[in-house]
Amino acid sequence: MSDEDAAGAARSGVPEPEGGEAACWLDRVCPECDAVLDTAPPAVCHRCGAEVRAG
């Protein structure tokens, strides 16, 4: 968004889009070593070998 667009949105009361990703990735974090998993649970952690379950 350009500066002009942002200024216009501020004047009109329309919030500027925040962007970013809305999805939560906490289910892909190993509870033992905090590694981020490459696949969705159920999985085995590539770093410490812990079994990670969905949920």
N, C-alpha and C positions, 0 to 999 in steps of 0.2 A: 504494500500500500504506500502510495506516495505521501509526501508531507501535506500536499493540498487535500488529498482524500482524507487523511487522518484529521486534519483541521475541520473539514466539512462534516465528518462523522461526529466529531466532538461538539460542534455547534448544533447538529440535528438531534443529539441525544442517542444516536445509534452507537452501541458499543463496538469498538474495533475488534475484529477477530483475533483471538489469542493464539491460534495455531497449535501445533504440537500434536501429540498422539494421545487419544483418549483411552486406549486400551491399557489395562493393568497387566504388568508382566510379573507380578509377585509369585504366581504359580510356577514360573520358570526359574526360580532362584532356589538353589540347594539349601536346605535348612541346616546342614552340617558345616559347609565351608563358604556359603554365599556365592558360589559360582553361578553364572547365568547359563542355563541349559540350552543346547542347540535345538532340542525337540520338546514338544509339550509332554507333560506327565501322562501316564506313568513312564518313568525313565530311570536310568542309572546315571549318576553324576560322573562326568568324564574326569573330574579332578580328584575326588575322594572315594568314588565307588558307592556312595550311599544311594539307596533306593528312594526315589522321589515319587510320591503319589499325588494325584490330583485332589484338590479339595480344600 
